[in-house]
Amino acid sequence: MELLAGLLAVLRRQPRDRERARVMEERALEVYDIIRNIRDPEKPNTLEDLEVVSETCVSVQELDDECFLVIIRFTPTVPHCSLATLIGLCLRIKLQRCLSFKHKLEIYISEGTHSTEEDINKQINDKERVSAAMENPSLREIVEQCVTEPD
């Protein structure tokens, strides 16, 4: 009888689990659609064009019924990219402005793709550093140029 009760519980959970997986996938696609058109600070290309971001670099996890954890792992074009921190800042600002759901955001450089990835990961996930960076008028202007959608 306990075996039957356990089996029934699993079967009832499956539709909910599939629904949760579908929601996470939809959220991840929403995130990707927001970040794919961010422009590279040096080139006229988007981050998607340069393969800095892709659909697979975004994951979403449910924290509770109303909040989601969004994790982005981007790949700089070269291991010594001097603008990796700026790219991370652009990702953060664009998502803070555009995401339609409550979220916690973590942005990382893909492991092994940058010579100073650990330091950059700390910078782009530190609220005080991000806030200070956006107070710099020159930096804010560059970020705005990168995150503004083309007409």
DSSP file with accessible surface (Angstrom, degrees, kcal/mol):
  #  RESIDUE AA STRUCTURE BP1 BP2  ACC     N-H-->O    O-->H-N    N-H-->O    O-->H-N    TCO  KAPPA ALPHA  PHI   PSI    X-CA   Y-CA   Z-CA
    1    1 A M     >        0   0  189      0, 0.0     4,-2.3     0, 0.0     5,-0.2   0.000 360.0 360.0 360.0 -40.3    0.0    0.0    0.0
    2    2 A E  H  >  +     0   0  177      2,-0.2     4,-2.5     1,-0.2     5,-0.2   0.881 360.0  53.6 -63.9 -38.0    2.9    2.4    0.8
    3    3 A L  H  > S+     0   0  152      2,-0.2     4,-2.4     1,-0.2    -1,-0.2   0.924 109.0  48.3 -61.2 -43.9    4.4    1.6   -2.6
    4    4 A L  H  > S+     0   0   95      1,-0.2     4,-2.5     2,-0.2    -2,-0.2   0.919 111.1  50.2 -64.4 -42.0    1.2    2.5   -4.3
    5    5 A A  H  X S+     0   0   59     -4,-2.3     4,-2.1     1,-0.2    -1,-0.2   0.910 111.4  49.3 -63.6 -41.0    0.9    5.8   -2.4
    6    6 A G  H  X S+     0   0   36     -4,-2.5     4,-2.1     2,-0.2    -1,-0.2   0.904 110.6  49.9 -63.7 -42.9    4.5    6.7   -3.3
    7    7 A L  H  X S+     0   0   97     -4,-2.4     4,-2.4     1,-0.2    -2,-0.2   0.919 110.1  50.3 -62.8 -43.4    3.9    5.9   -6.9
    8    8 A L  H  X S+     0   0   71     -4,-2.5     4,-2.2     1,-0.2    -1,-0.2   0.905 108.7  52.6 -62.7 -39.4    0.8    8.1   -7.0
    9    9 A A  H  X S+     0   0   37     -4,-2.1     4,-1.7     2,-0.2    -1,-0.2   0.921 110.0  48.3 -62.8 -42.4    2.7   10.9   -5.4
   10   10 A V  H  X S+     0   0   58     -4,-2.1     4,-1.7     1,-0.2    -2,-0.2   0.930 111.0  50.4 -63.0 -45.1    5.4   10.7   -8.0
   11   11 A L  H  < S+     0   0   86     -4,-2.4    -1,-0.2     1,-0.2    -2,-0.2   0.880 110.2  49.8 -63.6 -36.4    2.8   10.7  -10.8
   12   12 A R  H  X S+     0   0  159     -4,-2.2     4,-0.7     1,-0.2    -1,-0.2   0.841 110.3  51.7 -69.4 -32.3    1.0   13.7   -9.4
   13   13 A R  H  X S+     0   0  117     -4,-1.7     4,-2.7    -5,-0.2     5,-0.2   0.813  93.2  74.3 -74.0 -30.9    4.4   15.6   -9.2
   14   14 A Q  H  X S+     0   0   84     -4,-1.7     4,-2.7     1,-0.2     5,-0.2   0.901  94.5  48.0 -56.1 -48.2    5.4   14.9  -12.8
   15   15 A P  H  > S+     0   0   67      0, 0.0     4,-2.4     0, 0.0    -1,-0.2   0.920 113.9  48.9 -60.9 -37.8    3.0   17.4  -14.4
   16   16 A R  H  X S+     0   0  143     -4,-0.7     4,-2.6     2,-0.2    -2,-0.2   0.916 111.8  48.9 -65.1 -41.5    4.1   20.1  -11.9
   17   17 A D  H  X S+     0   0   75     -4,-2.7     4,-2.4     2,-0.2    -1,-0.2   0.903 111.6  48.8 -64.8 -41.7    7.7   19.3  -12.6
   18   18 A R  H  X S+     0   0  155     -4,-2.7     4,-2.3    -5,-0.2    -2,-0.2   0.907 111.6  50.1 -64.1 -39.7    7.2   19.5  -16.3
   19   19 A E  H  X S+     0   0   89     -4,-2.4     4,-2.5    -5,-0.2    -2,-0.2   0.924 110.7  49.2 -64.6 -43.2    5.3   22.8  -15.9
   20   20 A R  H  X S+     0   0  111     -4,-2.6     4,-2.6     1,-0.2    -1,-0.2   0.916 110.6  50.3 -61.1 -44.5    8.2   24.2  -13.8
   21   21 A A  H  X S+     0   0   57     -4,-2.4     4,-2.3     2,-0.2    -1,-0.2   0.906 110.3  50.4 -61.4 -40.8   10.7   23.1  -16.4
   22   22 A R  H  X S+     0   0  106     -4,-2.3     4,-2.5     2,-0.2    -2,-0.2   0.929 110.6  49.0 -63.2 -43.1    8.7   24.8  -19.1
   23   23 A V  H  X S+     0   0   32     -4,-2.5     4,-2.6     2,-0.2    -2,-0.2   0.922 110.8  50.2 -63.6 -43.1    8.5   28.1  -17.1
   24   24 A M  H  X S+     0   0   30     -4,-2.6     4,-2.5     1,-0.2    -1,-0.2   0.913 111.1  49.4 -62.5 -40.7   12.3   28.0  -16.5
   25   25 A E  H  X S+     0   0  134     -4,-2.3     4,-2.3     2,-0.2    -2,-0.2   0.917 111.4  48.7 -64.8 -42.8   12.9   27.5  -20.2
   26   26 A E  H  X S+     0   0   99     -4,-2.5     4,-2.2     1,-0.2    -2,-0.2   0.911 111.8  49.4 -63.2 -42.2   10.6   30.4  -21.1
   27   27 A R  H  X S+     0   0   66     -4,-2.6     4,-2.4     2,-0.2    -2,-0.2   0.914 109.8  51.4 -63.0 -43.2   12.3   32.6  -18.5
   28   28 A A  H  X S+     0   0   18     -4,-2.5     4,-2.6     1,-0.2    -2,-0.2   0.913 110.2  49.0 -62.2 -40.7   15.7   31.7  -19.9
   29   29 A L  H  X S+     0   0   65     -4,-2.3     4,-2.7     2,-0.2    -1,-0.2   0.888 109.2  52.9 -66.2 -37.4   14.6   32.5  -23.5
   30   30 A E  H  X S+     0   0   51     -4,-2.2     4,-1.4     2,-0.2    -2,-0.2   0.931 110.4  47.8 -61.7 -44.4   13.2   35.9  -22.2
   31   31 A V  H  X S+     0   0    0     -4,-2.4     4,-2.1     1,-0.2     3,-0.5   0.947 112.2  49.2 -60.8 -48.0   16.6   36.7  -20.7
   32   32 A Y  H  X S+     0   0   12     -4,-2.6     4,-2.4     1,-0.2    -2,-0.2   0.913 106.6  55.1 -61.5 -41.6   18.4   35.7  -23.8
   33   33 A D  H  < S+     0   0   86     -4,-2.7     4,-0.4     1,-0.2    -1,-0.2   0.829 110.0  48.6 -60.7 -30.2   16.2   37.8  -26.0
   34   34 A I  H  < S+     0   0   23     -4,-1.4     3,-0.3    -3,-0.5    -1,-0.2   0.907 118.6  36.2 -75.2 -41.8   17.0   40.8  -23.8
   35   35 A I  H >< S+     0   0    0     -4,-2.1     3,-1.6     1,-0.2    12,-0.3   0.713  96.6  79.5 -89.1 -18.7   20.8   40.3  -23.8
   36   36 A R  T 3< S+     0   0   80     -4,-2.4    12,-1.6     1,-0.3    13,-0.3   0.813  94.1  48.9 -63.1 -28.7   21.4   39.1  -27.3
   37   37 A N  T 3  S+     0   0   54     -4,-0.4    -1,-0.3    -3,-0.3     2,-0.2   0.351  76.5 123.6 -97.1   7.7   21.2   42.6  -28.9
   38   38 A I    <   -     0   0    1     -3,-1.6     9,-2.7     1,-0.1    10,-0.3  -0.499  63.6-124.4 -64.2 135.6   23.6   44.3  -26.5
   39   39 A R  B     -A   46   0A  69    107,-2.6     7,-0.3     7,-0.3    -1,-0.1  -0.599  17.8-110.0 -86.8 145.5   26.3   45.9  -28.6
   40   40 A D        -     0   0    9      5,-2.9    -1,-0.1    -2,-0.3     5,-0.0  -0.474  24.8-128.7 -66.9 139.3   30.0   45.2  -28.1
   41   41 A P  S    S+     0   0   37      0, 0.0    -1,-0.1     0, 0.0    -2,-0.0   0.772 104.4  31.6 -63.9 -23.9   31.8   48.3  -26.7
   42   42 A E  S    S+     0   0  127      3,-0.1    -2,-0.0    41,-0.0    -3,-0.0   0.727 117.8  47.9-103.9 -28.2   34.5   48.1  -29.3
   43   43 A K  S    S-     0   0   79      2,-0.2    -3,-0.2     1,-0.0    -1,-0.0  -0.753  77.8-119.9-117.0 162.3   32.8   46.6  -32.4
   44   44 A P  S    S+     0   0  120      0, 0.0     2,-0.2     0, 0.0    -1,-0.0   0.397  84.5 100.1 -81.0   7.9   29.6   47.4  -34.3
   45   45 A N  S    S-     0   0   57      1,-0.1    -5,-2.9    -6,-0.1    -2,-0.2  -0.501  73.8-116.0 -92.4 161.3   28.4   43.8  -33.6
   46   46 A T  B  >  -A   39   0A  22     -7,-0.3     4,-1.9    -2,-0.2    -7,-0.3  -0.468  30.5-108.9 -86.0 166.2   26.1   42.4  -30.9
   47   47 A L  T  4>S+     0   0    1     -9,-2.7     5,-2.5   -12,-0.3     6,-1.1   0.854 122.4  53.4 -63.6 -32.0   27.2   40.1  -28.2
   48   48 A E  T >45S+     0   0   51    -12,-1.6     3,-1.6   -10,-0.3    -1,-0.2   0.940 105.5  52.6 -66.7 -45.8   25.2   37.3  -30.0
   49   49 A D  T 345S+     0   0   97    -13,-0.3    -2,-0.2     1,-0.3    -1,-0.2   0.876 113.0  44.7 -56.0 -39.6   27.0   38.0  -33.3
   50   50 A L  T 3<5S-     0   0   43     -4,-1.9    -1,-0.3     1,-0.0    -2,-0.2   0.405 112.1-121.3 -86.7   0.2   30.4   37.7  -31.5
   51   51 A E  T < 5S+     0   0  163     -3,-1.6    -3,-0.2    -4,-0.2    -2,-0.1   0.779  74.8 130.5  61.0  30.9   29.2   34.5  -29.7
   52   52 A V  S   <S+     0   0    2     -5,-2.5    23,-2.6     1,-0.2     2,-0.3   0.831  78.6  24.6 -75.9 -34.8   29.9   36.2  -26.3
   53   53 A V  S    S+     0   0    3     -6,-1.1     2,-0.3    21,-0.2    -2,-0.2  -0.943  70.7 168.1-126.7 152.1   26.4   35.1  -25.3
   54   54 A S    >   -     0   0   47     -2,-0.3     3,-1.6    -3,-0.1     4,-0.3  -0.928  51.8 -93.9-149.7 170.7   24.2   32.3  -26.6
   55   55 A E  G >  S+     0   0  120     -2,-0.3     3,-1.3     1,-0.3   -23,-0.1   0.864 123.0  57.5 -57.3 -35.8   21.0   30.6  -25.4
   56   56 A T  G 3  S+     0   0  133      1,-0.2    -1,-0.3   -24,-0.0    -3,-0.0   0.632  92.7  68.3 -73.8 -11.4   23.1   28.0  -23.5
   57   57 A C  G <  S+     0   0   17     -3,-1.6    16,-2.1    15,-0.1     2,-0.5   0.545  89.8  77.0 -84.6  -2.9   24.8   30.6  -21.4
   58   58 A V  E <   +B   72   0B  12     -3,-1.3     2,-0.4    -4,-0.3    14,-0.2  -0.897  54.3 172.1-112.2 130.4   21.6   31.5  -19.6
   59   59 A S  E     -B   71   0B  50     12,-2.5    12,-2.9    -2,-0.5     2,-0.4  -0.986  11.7-162.1-133.2 149.0   20.0   29.4  -16.9
   60   60 A V  E     -B   70   0B  14     -2,-0.4     2,-0.4    10,-0.2    10,-0.2  -0.996   6.1-174.8-131.5 134.8   17.1   30.2  -14.6
   61   61 A Q  E     -B   69   0B  98      8,-2.4     8,-3.3    -2,-0.4     2,-0.5  -0.965  29.2-115.0-127.7 146.8   16.2   28.5  -11.3
   62   62 A E  E     +B   68   0B  65     -2,-0.4     6,-0.2     6,-0.2     3,-0.1  -0.680  27.4 177.9 -82.6 124.3   13.1   29.0   -9.1
   63   63 A L  S    S-     0   0   86      4,-2.5     2,-0.3    -2,-0.5     5,-0.2   0.822  71.0 -31.5 -89.3 -42.4   14.0   30.5   -5.7
   64   64 A D  S    S-     0   0   86      3,-1.9    -1,-0.4     0, 0.0     3,-0.3  -0.884  84.7 -66.9-157.2-170.5   10.4   30.7   -4.6
   65   65 A D  S    S+     0   0  137     -2,-0.3     3,-0.0     1,-0.2    -3,-0.0   0.754 131.7  26.2 -60.7 -24.4    6.9   31.2   -6.1
   66   66 A E  S    S+     0   0  141      1,-0.1    36,-0.5    35,-0.0     2,-0.4   0.519 113.6  63.1-117.0  -9.0    7.7   34.8   -7.1
   67   67 A C  E     - c   0 102B  15     -3,-0.3    -4,-2.5    34,-0.1    -3,-1.9  -0.955  55.2-165.8-129.8 143.1   11.5   35.0   -7.5
   68   68 A F  E     -Bc  62 103B   9     34,-1.6    36,-2.4    -2,-0.4     2,-0.6  -0.929  20.1-130.5-126.6 148.1   14.0   33.4   -9.9
   69   69 A L  E     -Bc  61 104B  15     -8,-3.3    -8,-2.4    -2,-0.3     2,-0.5  -0.879  23.7-162.5 -96.2 120.5   17.8   33.1   -9.9
   70   70 A V  E     -Bc  60 105B   0     34,-3.1    36,-2.7    -2,-0.6     2,-0.5  -0.928   6.3-171.8-106.3 123.2   19.1   34.1  -13.3
   71   71 A I  E     -Bc  59 106B  16    -12,-2.9   -12,-2.5    -2,-0.5     2,-0.4  -0.973   2.1-173.6-118.5 127.7   22.7   32.9  -14.1
   72   72 A I  E     -Bc  58 107B   0     34,-2.4    36,-3.0    -2,-0.5     2,-0.5  -0.978   7.7-171.5-121.1 132.6   24.6   34.1  -17.1
   73   73 A R  E     - c   0 108B 113    -16,-2.1     2,-0.2    -2,-0.4    36,-0.2  -0.941  16.3-172.5-121.8 105.2   28.0   32.8  -18.1
   74   74 A F  E     - c   0 109B   0     34,-2.3    36,-3.2    -2,-0.5   -21,-0.2  -0.646  16.5-138.9-101.1 159.4   29.4   34.9  -21.0
   75   75 A T        -     0   0   53    -23,-2.6    34,-0.1    -2,-0.2    39,-0.1  -0.937  14.7-139.0-121.2 109.3   32.5   34.2  -23.1
   76   76 A P        -     0   0    7      0, 0.0     8,-0.0     0, 0.0     4,-0.0  -0.247  24.4-117.0 -60.8 156.2   34.8   37.1  -24.0
   77   77 A T  S    S+     0   0   59      1,-0.1    -2,-0.0     2,-0.0   -25,-0.0   0.799  97.5  20.5 -68.4 -29.2   36.2   37.0  -27.5
   78   78 A V  S >  S-     0   0   57      1,-0.0     3,-1.9    35,-0.0    -1,-0.1  -0.982  81.3-116.0-138.0 152.8   39.8   36.7  -26.3
   79   79 A P  T 3  S+     0   0   78      0, 0.0    36,-3.4     0, 0.0    37,-0.4   0.673 116.3  43.6 -64.3 -15.2   41.3   35.5  -22.9
   80   80 A H  T 3  S+     0   0  138     34,-0.2    34,-0.1    35,-0.1     2,-0.0   0.069  78.1 159.1-115.4  23.3   42.8   39.0  -22.2
   81   81 A C    X   -     0   0   11     -3,-1.9     3,-1.0     1,-0.2     4,-0.2  -0.253  29.8-157.4 -52.5 119.7   39.7   41.0  -23.3
   82   82 A S  T 3  S+     0   0   98      1,-0.2     3,-0.2     2,-0.1     4,-0.2   0.630  88.3  53.8 -77.4 -11.7   40.1   44.4  -21.6
   83   83 A L  T 3> S+     0   0   40      1,-0.2     4,-2.5     2,-0.1    -1,-0.2   0.250  70.8 107.4-108.3  13.9   36.4   45.1  -21.8
   84   84 A A  H <> S+     0   0    1     -3,-1.0     4,-2.5     1,-0.2     5,-0.2   0.895  81.5  50.6 -60.1 -39.8   35.0   42.0  -20.1
   85   85 A T  H  > S+     0   0   47     -3,-0.2     4,-2.4    -4,-0.2    -1,-0.2   0.924 110.4  49.7 -64.4 -41.3   34.1   43.9  -17.0
   86   86 A L  H  > S+     0   0   17      2,-0.2     4,-2.5     1,-0.2    -2,-0.2   0.901 109.4  51.5 -64.6 -39.4   32.2   46.5  -19.1
   87   87 A I  H  X S+     0   0    3     -4,-2.5     4,-2.4     2,-0.2    -1,-0.2   0.937 110.1  49.4 -62.6 -45.1   30.4   43.7  -21.0
   88   88 A G  H  X S+     0   0    0     -4,-2.5     4,-2.3     1,-0.2    -2,-0.2   0.905 110.3  51.1 -60.2 -40.2   29.3   42.2  -17.6
   89   89 A L  H  X S+     0   0   11     -4,-2.4     4,-2.8     2,-0.2     5,-0.3   0.922 108.9  50.7 -63.4 -42.8   28.1   45.6  -16.5
   90   90 A C  H  X S+     0   0    2     -4,-2.5     4,-2.5     1,-0.2     5,-0.3   0.914 109.5  50.9 -61.7 -43.2   26.1   46.0  -19.7
   91   91 A L  H  X S+     0   0    0     -4,-2.4     4,-2.2     1,-0.2     5,-0.2   0.943 112.8  46.3 -58.7 -47.8   24.5   42.6  -19.1
   92   92 A R  H  X S+     0   0   20     -4,-2.3     4,-2.7     2,-0.2     5,-0.2   0.940 114.0  46.1 -62.4 -48.7   23.6   43.5  -15.6
   93   93 A I  H  X S+     0   0   11     -4,-2.8     4,-1.9     1,-0.2    -1,-0.2   0.933 112.7  50.0 -63.7 -45.2   22.2   47.0  -16.4
   94   94 A K  H  X S+     0   0   12     -4,-2.5     4,-1.9    -5,-0.3    -1,-0.2   0.935 114.3  44.5 -60.6 -44.0   20.1   45.8  -19.3
   95   95 A L  H  X S+     0   0    0     -4,-2.2     4,-2.3    -5,-0.3    -1,-0.2   0.900 109.4  55.1 -70.6 -38.3   18.6   42.9  -17.3
   96   96 A Q  H  < S+     0   0  101     -4,-2.7    -1,-0.2    -5,-0.2    -2,-0.2   0.883 115.8  40.4 -60.5 -34.4   17.9   45.1  -14.3
   97   97 A R  H  < S+     0   0  128     -4,-1.9    -1,-0.2    -5,-0.2    -2,-0.2   0.806 125.5  31.1 -80.8 -33.0   15.9   47.5  -16.6
   98   98 A C  H  < S+     0   0   59     -4,-1.9    -3,-0.2    -5,-0.2    -2,-0.2   0.642  79.1 111.5-110.8 -18.6   14.1   45.0  -18.7
   99   99 A L     <  -     0   0   20     -4,-2.3     4,-0.1    -5,-0.2   -68,-0.0  -0.420  49.8-155.1 -66.5 135.8   13.3   41.7  -16.9
  100  100 A S  S    S+     0   0   88     -2,-0.1     2,-0.3     2,-0.1    -1,-0.1   0.445  70.6  60.8 -89.9  -2.4    9.6   41.4  -16.4
  101  101 A F  S    S-     0   0   19    -74,-0.1     2,-0.2   -33,-0.0   -34,-0.1  -0.891  93.6 -93.1-127.2 157.0    9.9   39.1  -13.4
  102  102 A K  E     +c   67   0B 132    -36,-0.5   -34,-1.6    -2,-0.3     2,-0.3  -0.470  60.5 163.1 -66.6 134.7   11.4   39.3   -9.9
  103  103 A H  E     -c   68   0B  50    -36,-0.2     2,-0.4    -2,-0.2   -34,-0.2  -0.974  44.7-136.4-153.1 160.7   14.9   38.0   -9.9
  104  104 A K  E     -c   69   0B 107    -36,-2.4   -34,-3.1    -2,-0.3     2,-0.5  -0.974  35.0-147.5-115.4 135.9   18.3   37.6   -8.4
  105  105 A L  E     +c   70   0B  17     -2,-0.4     2,-0.4   -36,-0.2   -34,-0.2  -0.915  20.3 178.5-117.9 129.7   21.1   38.0  -11.0
  106  106 A E  E     -c   71   0B  40    -36,-2.7   -34,-2.4    -2,-0.5     2,-0.4  -0.999   8.1-171.8-126.6 127.7   24.5   36.3  -11.1
  107  107 A I  E     +c   72   0B   0     -2,-0.4     2,-0.3   -36,-0.2   -34,-0.2  -0.979  10.2 169.8-123.6 130.3   26.8   37.0  -14.0
  108  108 A Y  E     -c   73   0B  56    -36,-3.0   -34,-2.3    -2,-0.4     2,-0.4  -0.960  36.8-114.9-135.7 154.9   30.1   35.2  -14.6
  109  109 A I  E     -c   74   0B   2     -2,-0.3   -34,-0.2     8,-0.3     3,-0.1  -0.714  53.5 -95.4 -81.9 137.4   32.7   34.8  -17.2
  110  110 A S    >   -     0   0   24    -36,-3.2     3,-1.9    -2,-0.4     4,-0.2  -0.307  54.6 -91.0 -55.3 135.5   32.7   31.2  -18.5
  111  111 A E  T 3  S+     0   0  174      1,-0.3    -1,-0.1     2,-0.1   -38,-0.0  -0.191 107.1   8.9 -56.0 130.3   35.3   29.2  -16.7
  112  112 A G  T 3  S+     0   0   69      2,-0.2    -1,-0.3    -3,-0.1    -2,-0.1   0.530  99.6 102.1  80.7   9.8   38.7   29.2  -18.3
  113  113 A T  S <  S+     0   0   36     -3,-1.9     2,-0.3     1,-0.1    -2,-0.1   0.441  77.1  43.1-106.7  -0.1   37.9   31.8  -20.9
  114  114 A H  S >  S-     0   0   14     -4,-0.2     3,-1.2    -5,-0.1    -2,-0.2  -0.995  70.1-133.5-146.6 143.6   39.6   34.9  -19.4
  115  115 A S  T 3  S+     0   0   89    -36,-3.4     3,-0.1    -2,-0.3   -35,-0.1   0.766 109.6  29.1 -68.0 -25.3   42.9   35.5  -17.7
  116  116 A T  T 3> S+     0   0   62    -37,-0.4     4,-2.2     1,-0.1     3,-0.3  -0.098  77.0 135.9-123.9  37.1   41.4   37.4  -14.8
  117  117 A E  H <>  +     0   0   40     -3,-1.2     4,-2.9     1,-0.2    -8,-0.3   0.846  68.7  56.2 -57.9 -37.0   37.9   35.9  -14.6
  118  118 A E  H  > S+     0   0  137      1,-0.2     4,-1.8     2,-0.2    -1,-0.2   0.937 110.3  44.0 -62.8 -46.3   37.9   35.6  -10.8
  119  119 A D  H  > S+     0   0   96     -3,-0.3     4,-2.1     2,-0.2    -1,-0.2   0.911 115.2  48.4 -65.0 -42.4   38.5   39.3  -10.3
  120  120 A I  H  X S+     0   0    8     -4,-2.2     4,-2.7     1,-0.2     5,-0.2   0.916 107.7  55.0 -66.2 -41.6   36.0   40.3  -13.0
  121  121 A N  H  X S+     0   0   25     -4,-2.9     4,-0.9    -5,-0.2    -1,-0.2   0.908 108.7  49.1 -57.9 -41.0   33.3   38.0  -11.6
  122  122 A K  H  < S+     0   0  124     -4,-1.8     3,-0.5    -5,-0.2     4,-0.2   0.925 112.1  49.0 -63.6 -44.0   33.7   39.7   -8.2
  123  123 A Q  H >< S+     0   0   73     -4,-2.1     3,-1.3     1,-0.2    -2,-0.2   0.934 110.9  46.8 -62.7 -48.4   33.4   43.1   -9.7
  124  124 A I  H 3< S+     0   0    2     -4,-2.7    -1,-0.2     1,-0.3    -2,-0.2   0.607 114.8  47.5 -77.6  -6.9   30.3   42.5  -11.8
  125  125 A N  T 3< S+     0   0   49     -4,-0.9     2,-0.7    -3,-0.5    -1,-0.3   0.262  88.4  97.6-112.4  12.1   28.5   40.8   -8.9
  126  126 A D    <>  -     0   0   48     -3,-1.3     4,-2.5    -4,-0.2     5,-0.2  -0.882  60.7-156.7-103.8 112.2   29.3   43.5   -6.3
  127  127 A K  H  > S+     0   0  171     -2,-0.7     4,-2.6     1,-0.2     5,-0.2   0.866  91.7  51.6 -57.6 -40.3   26.4   46.0   -6.0
  128  128 A E  H  > S+     0   0  145      2,-0.2     4,-2.6     1,-0.2    -1,-0.2   0.911 111.3  46.6 -66.0 -42.1   28.5   48.8   -4.6
  129  129 A R  H  > S+     0   0  123      2,-0.2     4,-2.5     1,-0.2    -2,-0.2   0.900 113.2  49.4 -67.2 -39.6   31.0   48.5   -7.5
  130  130 A V  H  X S+     0   0   13     -4,-2.5     4,-2.2     2,-0.2    -2,-0.2   0.943 112.5  48.0 -63.6 -44.6   28.3   48.4  -10.1
  131  131 A S  H  X S+     0   0   64     -4,-2.6     4,-0.8    -5,-0.2    -2,-0.2   0.924 112.6  48.4 -61.6 -44.9   26.6   51.4   -8.5
  132  132 A A  H >X S+     0   0   57     -4,-2.6     3,-0.8     1,-0.2     4,-0.6   0.906 109.7  52.9 -63.1 -40.3   29.9   53.4   -8.4
  133  133 A A  H >< S+     0   0   24     -4,-2.5     3,-1.2     1,-0.2     7,-0.3   0.912 106.6  52.2 -62.0 -40.8   30.6   52.5  -12.0
  134  134 A M  H 3< S+     0   0   27     -4,-2.2    -1,-0.2     1,-0.3    -2,-0.2   0.636 100.0  63.5 -75.0 -11.1   27.3   53.8  -13.1
  135  135 A E  H << S+     0   0  138     -3,-0.8    -1,-0.3    -4,-0.8    -2,-0.2   0.662  81.3  93.3 -81.2 -16.3   27.9   57.1  -11.4
  136  136 A N  S <X S-     0   0   76     -3,-1.2     4,-3.0    -4,-0.6     5,-0.2  -0.682  71.6-150.5 -78.0 115.0   30.9   57.7  -13.7
  137  137 A P  H  > S+     0   0   85      0, 0.0     4,-2.1     0, 0.0    -1,-0.2   0.871  93.0  49.4 -58.0 -39.9   29.4   59.8  -16.6
  138  138 A S  H  > S+     0   0   82      2,-0.2     4,-1.8     1,-0.2     5,-0.1   0.933 114.9  43.7 -65.7 -44.2   31.8   58.5  -19.2
  139  139 A L  H  > S+     0   0   48      2,-0.2     4,-2.7     1,-0.2     5,-0.2   0.913 111.9  53.3 -67.4 -42.0   31.2   54.8  -18.3
  140  140 A R  H  X S+     0   0  103     -4,-3.0     4,-2.7    -7,-0.3    -1,-0.2   0.909 107.4  52.3 -60.3 -39.3   27.4   55.4  -18.0
  141  141 A E  H  X S+     0   0  119     -4,-2.1     4,-2.2    -5,-0.2    -1,-0.2   0.920 109.8  48.1 -64.1 -42.2   27.4   56.8  -21.6
  142  142 A I  H  X S+     0   0   62     -4,-1.8     4,-2.0     2,-0.2    -2,-0.2   0.936 112.0  49.4 -63.8 -44.7   29.3   53.8  -23.0
  143  143 A V  H  X S+     0   0    0     -4,-2.7     4,-2.5     1,-0.2     5,-0.3   0.936 110.0  51.6 -59.6 -45.4   26.9   51.4  -21.2
  144  144 A E  H  X S+     0   0   58     -4,-2.7     4,-1.8     1,-0.2    -1,-0.2   0.904 108.8  50.6 -59.1 -42.4   23.9   53.4  -22.6
  145  145 A Q  H  < S+     0   0  107     -4,-2.2    -1,-0.2     1,-0.2    -2,-0.2   0.874 113.7  45.9 -62.8 -36.5   25.3   53.1  -26.1
  146  146 A C  H  < S+     0   0    5     -4,-2.0  -107,-2.6     1,-0.2    -2,-0.2   0.855 118.3  39.2 -75.6 -36.7   25.7   49.4  -25.7
  147  147 A V  H  < S+     0   0    6     -4,-2.5     2,-0.3  -109,-0.2    -2,-0.2   0.657  88.5 103.7 -93.3 -14.5   22.3   48.6  -24.2
  148  148 A T  S  < S-     0   0   70     -4,-1.8  -109,-0.1    -5,-0.3   -54,-0.0  -0.512  76.1-119.9 -70.8 130.1   20.1   50.9  -26.2
  149  149 A E        -     0   0   87     -2,-0.3    -1,-0.1     1,-0.1    -2,-0.1  -0.443  29.8-109.5 -68.7 139.3   18.2   49.0  -28.8
  150  150 A P              0   0   84      0, 0.0    -1,-0.1     0, 0.0  -113,-0.0  -0.355 360.0 360.0 -66.5 150.1   18.8   50.1  -32.4
  151  151 A D              0   0  210     -2,-0.0     0, 0.0     0, 0.0     0, 0.0  -0.194 360.0 360.0 -69.5 360.0   16.0   52.0  -34.1
